[in-house]
Amino acid sequence: MNSSTLLRRLGVVATAAALVAGLGACGSSADPGSGNTLNVVVTTAAWSVETGSITLADRLGFLREEGVQATFSTAKSGTEAAQQIIGGNADVAVATPEPVMIAAQQGTDLQYFMPFYGHVIYGLAAVPGSGIASVADLRGKRVGVTNANSTGATLLRTALKAEGMSEKDVTIVPIGVGAQQVTAVRGGDVDALAMYDTLYTSLRSQDIAVTDIPVPGLDQLFGGGLLAQKSALAENPEAYAKLGRAVAKALAWSRQHPEDAVRAVWDSKPETRPGPGQDEQKALEDGVAMIETRLGALIPDPQSTSWTEIDPASVDRFADWALGAGLITGKPPVEDVLDSGAGAAIGDFTPSEVRPSAGS
């Protein structure tokens, strides 16, 4: 498959063009320096415990403590989230790097200023009894993905390419998420999976012992985070640092108090609560596992804030990966997609001293 075909399948070529067209015509939806609310859009199909932890910046009073206001909404894809920034409907997006790299080669000025994922959250895993231990073992096998255009599917294609294979050597099977995914795995419809971290955690919580398939170098790639327009970051660095610090405090607190964090997300986003007939204790345990999976990768040391600074080398490695995967046709300079000066200010707090505000 050539790169232009893959880009069309990912649904980003038209969007990248729209981003470029919109860049000169649209501004940010709010002036952070004026005290207006910053609009943050998070890439997720629906709120979950691990994505909802970002909203605790508001729920627990950390935004108020930093003197900044923000609202949180969702977008179904990183491309949609990035588009909302350029279109003036959002100030900040939380997204993986693919759409940002693609937009960068088209001339947009989106930049990351804080991490949200410790590394690429997608990976490959083998279904129990499949006998698969390596990427080479996938030849002739059925690989489940959330959908054919997902980042997991892209990762699969890239991993196969590195082993001298292509997607023609496997059968890609879209199996969705949740109950549909569990049914497909338990029903023997797939031999392996190409999905994101917390989906594997969910399967394991249901006694489905999927095993990781090593993909060399994957844990050294930048996974994504909070991004904004470069011009907005330059004009209002303090406002974005305050927002980032409030979010960082929420994540640091959640990392240290995962059970309390799950309950706080349930209060903040009632749709994440266990439904009628569900075992609340089991849901709490599963939620803690989700928090520990996602935030454990982002924050290895709960008492450190060094994680708030994005490693430029990891961004550069992701750009190399995106180029090799055919997502981009030209590698953007790291400085085009990374504001490397924000991390120190965002991490200017002591995790052990973080407390929810009274009344939150």
NORHUKA-V555956 format. One line per field, one symbol per residue. burial: I if it has 9 or more other C-alpha atoms within 8 Angstrom, else O. A space follows every 50 residues. Layout:
burial = ???
This chain:
burial = OOIOOIIIOOIIOOIIIIIIOIIOOIIIIIIIOOOIIIIIIIIIOOIOII IIIIIIIIIIIIIIIIOIIIOIOIIIIIIIIIIIIIIIIIIIIIIIIIII IIIIIIOIIIIIIIIIIIIIIIIIIIIIOOOIOOIOOIOOIIIIIIIIII OIIIIIIIIIIOOOIIIOIIIIIIIIIOOIIIOIIOOOOIIIIIIIIIII IIIIOOOIOIOOIOIOOIOOIIIIIIIIIIOIIOOIIOIIIIIIIIIIII IIIIIOOIIOIIIIIIOIIOOIOOOOOOOOOOIIIIIIIIIIIIIIIIIO OIOIIOIIIIOIOIIIIIIIOIIOIIIIOOIIOIOIIIIIOIIIOIIOII IOOIOOIOOO
